[in-house]
Amino acid sequence: MKTFLAKNWFITTLVAIVVLGTGFVFFMWYAGAEKLFEKEAKADEKEEEVEPGTNLDVTVSKDSEEKENNFIELNEKRDTPIEEIYTEGTSESTVQDAIHHMSHQKVIANKKWGALPITMERVNRLIEVVEMNNYTHKQDYLEILTAWKNKDFDNIDDHHNIIWNIKGGTVGKATGVMSIEEEREFIEDHFGSDLE
């Protein structure tokens, strides 16, 4: 056996490298795939998240100013008052998620996880909650939410990316603002609202 190995050292070395390399690649794939599957499962869970007490019965407000300023005003029927969902003790992460998920209604991005309808009720309540707390990025949240309260969504892609950066985003950066038609389609697809 030693003679065979000595005479065929090149082939022996090559076989050893292939066997060890295959084992290493398999190990790395398995370890990486397991983490990837965990991330995908968490992303799927987040995508299905809905605020407690919200049944997503979304309707378009009768006096929607859609034509004037590219704004579709939505209303929700909810089982739980918004004040019980976003309380004074709401975490900064929850505020970030709410702003981030609402922005998905209007932004263009290659990936979006989670969606909440932009409603003036939610925007106004989040402003109240942010003002009650001493969050690290308080000023950013107030600037974003105040613009939305004033129905100014021209920079919502930048707003999305501010939150995306704060949260350490790596995938799904906003690249623009949807047209009113694209937004209507998003609302119908995600909130089940039959828009006229």
N, C-alpha and C positions, 0 to 999 in steps of 0.2 A: 504494500500500500504506500509506504514512504517513497519507494522508487517511482510509482505512478504519479504521486503528487509532485515529486521533484522534477520529473520529466515534463509534466503538464502544468507547471506552475501558473502559466498565463490563463489557461482554461479554469483551473481551480480558483484562482483569484477572481476571475470574471464571474463565475458561478456564485462565489461567496458575496461579491458585491451585489449581484442581482437579488439574491435571497435576502440579504440584509436590507437592501434598498426597498424591496417590495414590502418587507415587514414594517419598515419605518413609514413608508407611504400609507400603508393600510392603517397603522396605529394613528397617524396624524389625521387621516380622513375620518376614522371612527371617532376620535376625540373631537375633531372640529365639527363633524356632522351632528354629533349629539348636542353640542352647544348651539349650532345653527337651528336644529329642530326645536330646542327650548326657546330660542329667540322668536322663531316663527309662531310657536304656540302662544307666547306672550303677546305678540303683535295681533294674532287672531283674536285673543281674549279682549285686548284693548279695542279692537275694531268693533266688537259686539257690545262694548260697554254703553250703557245708557244711564243718564242721571236717574237716581232713585226717584220715584214718584212721577216720572215722565212717561207718557204712553205714546209720545211722538205723533199725536194727532195734530198735524201742522196744517194751518190754513193761511191763505194770503189775506192780508188786511184789505178791507173794502176800499180804503183810501190810500192804497199803495201808490207811492210816487215813482213807480218803476220807469215810466217813460222819461221823467224829468231828470233823474239823477242816478240811473242804473242801480236802483235799490228796490228789492222785493221785500216788503215788510211781512214777516211771518209771525203768527201767533201759535201758541201751543196750549192744548188742554193738559192740565197736570193734576195728579191726585194729591201731591204734596206741594204746599206753597214754596215758592222760590227761596224765601227767607229761611226755610228749614233745610234746604239743600246747600245753600251758600250762607253759612252762619258766620258770626264774628270770628270764630276760631278756625275758619277754613284755612288749610295749609297753602303755602305759596305754590307748591307743586300742583294742587288742584286748580288754582287760579290760572296757572300756566297752561294746564291741559285744556281748560275751558276756552281760553283765548285761542289756543292752537287749533282745537277741534272746530271752533266756529269759523276760523279763517278758511278752513277747507271748503266751505260753501262757495268761496269766491276766487280762490287762487288756482293757478295752473302749477302742478307739480307731478313728477313721474311716479311718486308713491304718496299715499295719504292713509294714515291710520287714525281712525276715529273721526266722528263728525257730529256736530251739534248745530242746530239751526241758529242763525243769528236772529235773536229777538230783542226788542228794546227792553223787555222785562229782564232778560238775563244780563244784558249790557249794563243797565242801570243798577241792578243788584250787585254786580261785580265791582262797579265803581264804588258803591257804598262799602263793600267788604274790604277793598284795597285801601280806602281812606281810613278804615278802622284799624288797620294793621301796619306794622313796620317791616314790610317785606324788603328784601335786598334790592329787588328791581322794581320797587313801587312806582317810581317816576315813569318807567317804560310802560307799565301796565296802564297807568292813568292817561298817558298820551295816546295810546292805542284805543282804549275804551272811550275816551272823550271824542276822538275822531269818529268812531263808529256811532256814538250817541248823536253826533251831528250829521250822521248819514254820509260821512266822507270816507269812501272806500278806495280812493284813487291809489293809495299806497299800501293796500292791504297785503300785497306780496312782501313788501318790506316789513310790515308788522309781523307776518307769519315768520319771516326769517329771523327777526329779533328773538322771538320766543324759541324758534328752532335752534338758534345758536346758544341761547341760555341753557337749553335742555341737552346740549351736546349732540345735536343732530348730525348725521353723516349721510343719510339718504332722504330724499324727498324735499329738497330745497325748492322753494317757490320760484318760478321763472317768469311769472306774469299774472295778470288778472283776467279771469274768464269774461267772455262776453255775456250779456244778459241771457242769451239763448242757452249757452253752456251752463250757466248757473241754474236756470230753470230745469234743465235736464238733471243736474246734480241733485236738486231738491226733490224732484220726482223719484229718482233712483234711491236716494238715501233716507228720505223722510216720508215717502209714500203719499205725498200730497199730489192731488190731481189739480194741476194749475191750469187755469183757463187761458 
